[in-house]
Amino acid sequence: MSNIQALEDEIDVLKDEYAKFERGNKSAGTRARKVLQNIKRICQELRVGIQDSKKSD
């Protein structure tokens, strides 16, 4: 799976969990924060990949 697809999947999960959190489900807030951490990791991997690609050109 590409990083872009993984990012899109994580964003979909975040939308669901955040909606549950807004309706009062506190444990969904914990899951949303975990998803946000995964998104941060994926974004960092994308940034590094882009930078490496720029350097190799």
Backbone atoms as SQL, in Angstrom:
CREATE TABLE atoms (id INTEGER PRIMARY KEY, chain TEXT, resi INTEGER, resn TEXT, atom TEXT, x REAL, y REAL, z REAL);
INSERT INTO atoms VALUES
  (1, 'A', 1, 'MET', 'N', 0.845, -1.176, 0.000),
  (2, 'A', 1, 'MET', 'CA', 0.000, 0.000, 0.000),
  (3, 'A', 1, 'MET', 'C', 0.894, 1.244, 0.000),
  (4, 'A', 2, 'SER', 'N', 0.528, 2.186, -0.833),
  (5, 'A', 2, 'SER', 'CA', 1.319, 3.411, -0.898),
  (6, 'A', 2, 'SER', 'C', 1.049, 4.271, 0.328),
  (7, 'A', 3, 'ASN', 'N', 1.982, 5.164, 0.594),
  (8, 'A', 3, 'ASN', 'CA', 1.816, 6.068, 1.735),
  (9, 'A', 3, 'ASN', 'C', 0.608, 6.981, 1.565),
  (10, 'A', 4, 'ILE', 'N', 0.335, 7.369, 0.332),
  (11, 'A', 4, 'ILE', 'CA', -0.825, 8.238, 0.085),
  (12, 'A', 4, 'ILE', 'C', -2.118, 7.490, 0.417),
  (13, 'A', 5, 'GLN', 'N', -2.208, 6.235, -0.004),
  (14, 'A', 5, 'GLN', 'CA', -3.396, 5.442, 0.291),
  (15, 'A', 5, 'GLN', 'C', -3.527, 5.216, 1.790),
  (16, 'A', 6, 'ALA', 'N', -2.419, 4.942, 2.450),
  (17, 'A', 6, 'ALA', 'CA', -2.437, 4.752, 3.906),
  (18, 'A', 6, 'ALA', 'C', -2.907, 6.031, 4.596),
  (19, 'A', 7, 'LEU', 'N', -2.451, 7.169, 4.115),
  (20, 'A', 7, 'LEU', 'CA', -2.859, 8.453, 4.679),
  (21, 'A', 7, 'LEU', 'C', -4.366, 8.671, 4.501),
  (22, 'A', 8, 'GLU', 'N', -4.866, 8.377, 3.313),
  (23, 'A', 8, 'GLU', 'CA', -6.298, 8.525, 3.059),
  (24, 'A', 8, 'GLU', 'C', -7.112, 7.600, 3.960),
  (25, 'A', 9, 'ASP', 'N', -6.647, 6.366, 4.143),
  (26, 'A', 9, 'ASP', 'CA', -7.344, 5.418, 5.011),
  (27, 'A', 9, 'ASP', 'C', -7.377, 5.913, 6.451),
  (28, 'A', 10, 'GLU', 'N', -6.250, 6.421, 6.923),
  (29, 'A', 10, 'GLU', 'CA', -6.181, 6.925, 8.292),
  (30, 'A', 10, 'GLU', 'C', -7.089, 8.143, 8.479),
  (31, 'A', 11, 'ILE', 'N', -7.177, 8.996, 7.478),
  (32, 'A', 11, 'ILE', 'CA', -8.049, 10.169, 7.564),
  (33, 'A', 11, 'ILE', 'C', -9.510, 9.735, 7.646),
  (34, 'A', 12, 'ASP', 'N', -9.876, 8.691, 6.894),
  (35, 'A', 12, 'ASP', 'CA', -11.244, 8.172, 6.977),
  (36, 'A', 12, 'ASP', 'C', -11.552, 7.658, 8.381),
  (37, 'A', 13, 'VAL', 'N', -10.605, 6.937, 8.968),
  (38, 'A', 13, 'VAL', 'CA', -10.790, 6.433, 10.330),
  (39, 'A', 13, 'VAL', 'C', -10.896, 7.599, 11.301),
  (40, 'A', 14, 'LEU', 'N', -10.053, 8.613, 11.116),
  (41, 'A', 14, 'LEU', 'CA', -10.094, 9.793, 11.985),
  (42, 'A', 14, 'LEU', 'C', -11.464, 10.464, 11.936),
  (43, 'A', 15, 'LYS', 'N', -12.021, 10.609, 10.746),
  (44, 'A', 15, 'LYS', 'CA', -13.337, 11.231, 10.611),
  (45, 'A', 15, 'LYS', 'C', -14.381, 10.475, 11.427),
  (46, 'A', 16, 'ASP', 'N', -14.353, 9.153, 11.334),
  (47, 'A', 16, 'ASP', 'CA', -15.321, 8.336, 12.073),
  (48, 'A', 16, 'ASP', 'C', -15.129, 8.475, 13.576),
  (49, 'A', 17, 'GLU', 'N', -13.896, 8.338, 14.034),
  (50, 'A', 17, 'GLU', 'CA', -13.627, 8.398, 15.464),
  (51, 'A', 17, 'GLU', 'C', -13.911, 9.789, 16.032),
  (52, 'A', 18, 'TYR', 'N', -13.583, 10.824, 15.286),
  (53, 'A', 18, 'TYR', 'CA', -13.819, 12.184, 15.774),
  (54, 'A', 18, 'TYR', 'C', -15.320, 12.469, 15.873),
  (55, 'A', 19, 'ALA', 'N', -16.080, 11.946, 14.912),
  (56, 'A', 19, 'ALA', 'CA', -17.531, 12.125, 14.967),
  (57, 'A', 19, 'ALA', 'C', -18.093, 11.447, 16.220),
  (58, 'A', 20, 'LYS', 'N', -17.595, 10.265, 16.531),
  (59, 'A', 20, 'LYS', 'CA', -18.028, 9.568, 17.750),
  (60, 'A', 20, 'LYS', 'C', -17.643, 10.372, 18.987),
  (61, 'A', 21, 'PHE', 'N', -16.440, 10.938, 18.967),
  (62, 'A', 21, 'PHE', 'CA', -15.978, 11.746, 20.098),
  (63, 'A', 21, 'PHE', 'C', -16.876, 12.955, 20.308),
  (64, 'A', 22, 'GLU', 'N', -17.256, 13.612, 19.215),
  (65, 'A', 22, 'GLU', 'CA', -18.111, 14.786, 19.321),
  (66, 'A', 22, 'GLU', 'C', -19.494, 14.448, 19.868),
  (67, 'A', 23, 'ARG', 'N', -19.918, 13.201, 19.708),
  (68, 'A', 23, 'ARG', 'CA', -21.211, 12.768, 20.253),
  (69, 'A', 23, 'ARG', 'C', -21.086, 12.335, 21.713),
  (70, 'A', 24, 'GLY', 'N', -19.867, 12.446, 22.272),
  (71, 'A', 24, 'GLY', 'CA', -19.697, 12.180, 23.695),
  (72, 'A', 24, 'GLY', 'C', -18.945, 10.921, 24.045),
  (73, 'A', 25, 'ASN', 'N', -18.473, 10.173, 23.074),
  (74, 'A', 25, 'ASN', 'CA', -17.732, 8.939, 23.336),
  (75, 'A', 25, 'ASN', 'C', -16.274, 9.293, 23.627),
  (76, 'A', 26, 'LYS', 'N', -15.916, 9.288, 24.902),
  (77, 'A', 26, 'LYS', 'CA', -14.568, 9.712, 25.312),
  (78, 'A', 26, 'LYS', 'C', -13.480, 8.769, 24.809),
  (79, 'A', 27, 'SER', 'N', -13.764, 7.471, 24.751),
  (80, 'A', 27, 'SER', 'CA', -12.740, 6.530, 24.282),
  (81, 'A', 27, 'SER', 'C', -12.456, 6.714, 22.792),
  (82, 'A', 28, 'ALA', 'N', -13.419, 7.241, 22.051),
  (83, 'A', 28, 'ALA', 'CA', -13.184, 7.546, 20.642),
  (84, 'A', 28, 'ALA', 'C', -12.160, 8.672, 20.509),
  (85, 'A', 29, 'GLY', 'N', -12.112, 9.560, 21.494),
  (86, 'A', 29, 'GLY', 'CA', -11.101, 10.620, 21.484),
  (87, 'A', 29, 'GLY', 'C', -9.705, 10.050, 21.595),
  (88, 'A', 30, 'THR', 'N', -9.548, 9.018, 22.426),
  (89, 'A', 30, 'THR', 'CA', -8.249, 8.349, 22.556),
  (90, 'A', 30, 'THR', 'C', -7.863, 7.692, 21.228),
  (91, 'A', 31, 'ARG', 'N', -8.821, 7.022, 20.607),
  (92, 'A', 31, 'ARG', 'CA', -8.537, 6.378, 19.316),
  (93, 'A', 31, 'ARG', 'C', -8.219, 7.422, 18.247),
  (94, 'A', 32, 'ALA', 'N', -8.903, 8.556, 18.286),
  (95, 'A', 32, 'ALA', 'CA', -8.639, 9.624, 17.311),
  (96, 'A', 32, 'ALA', 'C', -7.219, 10.155, 17.482),
  (97, 'A', 33, 'ARG', 'N', -6.789, 10.317, 18.727),
  (98, 'A', 33, 'ARG', 'CA', -5.416, 10.786, 18.956),
  (99, 'A', 33, 'ARG', 'C', -4.399, 9.779, 18.445),
  (100, 'A', 34, 'LYS', 'N', -4.674, 8.504, 18.603),
  (101, 'A', 34, 'LYS', 'CA', -3.774, 7.464, 18.090),
  (102, 'A', 34, 'LYS', 'C', -3.688, 7.539, 16.566),
  (103, 'A', 35, 'VAL', 'N', -4.828, 7.728, 15.928),
  (104, 'A', 35, 'VAL', 'CA', -4.861, 7.850, 14.466),
  (105, 'A', 35, 'VAL', 'C', -4.074, 9.083, 14.024),
  (106, 'A', 36, 'LEU', 'N', -4.218, 10.174, 14.755),
  (107, 'A', 36, 'LEU', 'CA', -3.464, 11.387, 14.424),
  (108, 'A', 36, 'LEU', 'C', -1.961, 11.138, 14.511),
  (109, 'A', 37, 'GLN', 'N', -1.538, 10.356, 15.483),
  (110, 'A', 37, 'GLN', 'CA', -0.117, 10.019, 15.603),
  (111, 'A', 37, 'GLN', 'C', 0.332, 9.198, 14.399),
  (112, 'A', 38, 'ASN', 'N', -0.518, 8.266, 13.943),
  (113, 'A', 38, 'ASN', 'CA', -0.190, 7.483, 12.749),
  (114, 'A', 38, 'ASN', 'C', -0.100, 8.380, 11.522),
  (115, 'A', 39, 'ILE', 'N', -1.007, 9.347, 11.426),
  (116, 'A', 39, 'ILE', 'CA', -0.978, 10.289, 10.303),
  (117, 'A', 39, 'ILE', 'C', 0.323, 11.088, 10.327),
  (118, 'A', 40, 'LYS', 'N', 0.730, 11.507, 11.492),
  (119, 'A', 40, 'LYS', 'CA', 1.984, 12.251, 11.633),
  (120, 'A', 40, 'LYS', 'C', 3.162, 11.414, 11.139),
  (121, 'A', 41, 'ARG', 'N', 3.180, 10.130, 11.507),
  (122, 'A', 41, 'ARG', 'CA', 4.259, 9.237, 11.088),
  (123, 'A', 41, 'ARG', 'C', 4.267, 9.064, 9.566),
  (124, 'A', 42, 'ILE', 'N', 3.092, 8.846, 8.975),
  (125, 'A', 42, 'ILE', 'CA', 2.997, 8.680, 7.529),
  (126, 'A', 42, 'ILE', 'C', 3.450, 9.944, 6.811),
  (127, 'A', 43, 'CYS', 'N', 3.034, 11.107, 7.317),
  (128, 'A', 43, 'CYS', 'CA', 3.435, 12.378, 6.705),
  (129, 'A', 43, 'CYS', 'C', 4.949, 12.559, 6.758),
  (130, 'A', 44, 'GLN', 'N', 5.554, 12.192, 7.862),
  (131, 'A', 44, 'GLN', 'CA', 7.008, 12.309, 7.986),
  (132, 'A', 44, 'GLN', 'C', 7.696, 11.404, 6.962),
  (133, 'A', 45, 'GLU', 'N', 7.186, 10.173, 6.803),
  (134, 'A', 45, 'GLU', 'CA', 7.758, 9.266, 5.806),
  (135, 'A', 45, 'GLU', 'C', 7.633, 9.843, 4.404),
  (136, 'A', 46, 'LEU', 'N', 6.489, 10.457, 4.108),
  (137, 'A', 46, 'LEU', 'CA', 6.298, 11.090, 2.803),
  (138, 'A', 46, 'LEU', 'C', 7.282, 12.243, 2.605),
  (139, 'A', 47, 'ARG', 'N', 7.461, 13.060, 3.640),
  (140, 'A', 47, 'ARG', 'CA', 8.382, 14.197, 3.549),
  (141, 'A', 47, 'ARG', 'C', 9.799, 13.707, 3.259),
  (142, 'A', 48, 'VAL', 'N', 10.229, 12.677, 3.967),
  (143, 'A', 48, 'VAL', 'CA', 11.579, 12.143, 3.784),
  (144, 'A', 48, 'VAL', 'C', 11.726, 11.573, 2.377),
  (145, 'A', 49, 'GLY', 'N', 10.712, 10.850, 1.913),
  (146, 'A', 49, 'GLY', 'CA', 10.757, 10.285, 0.563),
  (147, 'A', 49, 'GLY', 'C', 10.849, 11.359, -0.507),
  (148, 'A', 50, 'ILE', 'N', 10.091, 12.426, -0.335),
  (149, 'A', 50, 'ILE', 'CA', 10.122, 13.522, -1.303),
  (150, 'A', 50, 'ILE', 'C', 11.497, 14.190, -1.285),
  (151, 'A', 51, 'GLN', 'N', 12.012, 14.438, -0.097),
  (152, 'A', 51, 'GLN', 'CA', 13.326, 15.077, 0.015),
  (153, 'A', 51, 'GLN', 'C', 14.423, 14.220, -0.604),
  (154, 'A', 52, 'ASP', 'N', 14.373, 12.916, -0.334),
  (155, 'A', 52, 'ASP', 'CA', 15.367, 12.009, -0.920),
  (156, 'A', 52, 'ASP', 'C', 15.282, 12.006, -2.439),
  (157, 'A', 53, 'SER', 'N', 14.059, 12.053, -2.955),
  (158, 'A', 53, 'SER', 'CA', 13.866, 12.073, -4.399),
  (159, 'A', 53, 'SER', 'C', 14.437, 13.365, -4.999),
  (160, 'A', 54, 'LYS', 'N', 14.228, 14.481, -4.304),
  (161, 'A', 54, 'LYS', 'CA', 14.756, 15.757, -4.797),
  (162, 'A', 54, 'LYS', 'C', 16.283, 15.741, -4.804),
  (163, 'A', 55, 'LYS', 'N', 16.880, 15.150, -3.761),
  (164, 'A', 55, 'LYS', 'CA', 18.330, 15.122, -3.667),
  (165, 'A', 55, 'LYS', 'C', 18.958, 14.245, -4.725),
  (166, 'A', 56, 'SER', 'N', 18.257, 13.177, -5.128),
  (167, 'A', 56, 'SER', 'CA', 18.836, 12.237, -6.097),
  (168, 'A', 56, 'SER', 'C', 18.761, 12.765, -7.524),
  (169, 'A', 57, 'ASP', 'N', 17.971, 13.812, -7.751),
  (170, 'A', 57, 'ASP', 'CA', 17.835, 14.367, -9.118),
  (171, 'A', 57, 'ASP', 'C', 18.965, 15.268, -9.479);
